[in-house]
Amino acid sequence: MDELLIYIADDHAIFVEGLSEILKAQPHLKIIGTATDGQELVELMLQRKADLVILDINMPKLNGIQCTEWIKKIALKQRWLY
């Protein structure tokens, strides 16, 4: 099985740390980055595609819904989605 590449975005560090530890224990999952706000997550997605994004709805700068809209635009532009 190929590795599943994951970003985690949440403004609560303790949540990100806890979830990261749980996911790291799974051999087929790889966390490729974390973000503390929506803008940071969008910038990460511009640099490298992830298979899965786990994000908080209530984040500073861009909330989870706005962030999802930006990620969809990036994915369409990069032809990640058809």
C-alpha positions in Angstrom: 0.0 0.0 0.0 1.3 3.5 -0.9 1.7 6.1 1.8 -1.1 8.4 2.4 0.3 12.0 2.6 -1.5 14.2 5.2 -1.6 17.8 6.3 -3.0 18.8 9.7 -4.3 22.3 10.3 -5.5 23.5 13.6 -4.7 26.5 15.8 -4.5 24.3 18.9 -1.0 22.9 19.2 -1.9 20.2 21.7 -4.5 18.8 19.3 -2.1 18.8 16.4 0.6 17.1 18.5 -1.8 14.4 19.8 -3.3 13.6 16.4 0.2 13.6 14.9 1.4 11.0 17.4 -1.7 8.7 16.7 -1.2 9.0 12.9 2.5 8.5 13.0 1.9 5.0 14.6 0.3 3.9 11.3 3.0 2.7 8.8 1.0 3.8 5.7 0.3 7.3 6.9 2.8 10.2 6.5 2.3 13.7 7.9 4.0 16.0 5.5 3.1 19.2 7.3 1.1 21.1 9.9 -0.4 24.5 9.9 -1.7 26.8 12.6 -4.0 28.8 10.4 -5.8 28.5 7.1 -3.4 30.8 5.2 -0.5 28.6 6.2 -2.3 25.5 5.0 -3.0 27.0 1.6 0.6 27.9 1.2 1.6 24.3 2.1 -0.8 23.0 -0.5 0.7 25.3 -3.2 4.1 23.7 -2.5 3.1 20.0 -2.2 -0.1 18.0 -2.8 -1.5 15.9 0.0 -3.9 13.0 -0.2 -5.7 14.0 2.9 -6.2 17.3 4.8 -7.5 17.3 8.4 -8.5 20.8 9.4 -10.3 22.8 12.0 -13.3 24.8 10.9 -12.5 27.7 13.3 -9.0 28.9 12.5 -7.5 32.4 12.1 -6.9 34.1 8.8 -8.9 31.6 6.8 -11.4 29.3 8.4 -11.8 25.7 7.5 -14.6 26.4 4.9 -12.7 29.2 3.2 -9.5 27.0 3.3 -11.4 24.2 1.6 -12.6 26.5 -1.1 -9.0 27.6 -1.8 -7.7 24.1 -1.8 -10.4 23.1 -4.3 -9.3 26.0 -6.6 -5.7 25.0 -6.3 -6.6 21.3 -7.0 -8.5 22.3 -10.1 -5.8 24.6 -11.4 -3.1 21.9 -10.8 -5.4 19.3 -12.3 -5.5 17.2 -9.1 -9.3 17.0 -9.5 -11.2 16.2 -12.7 
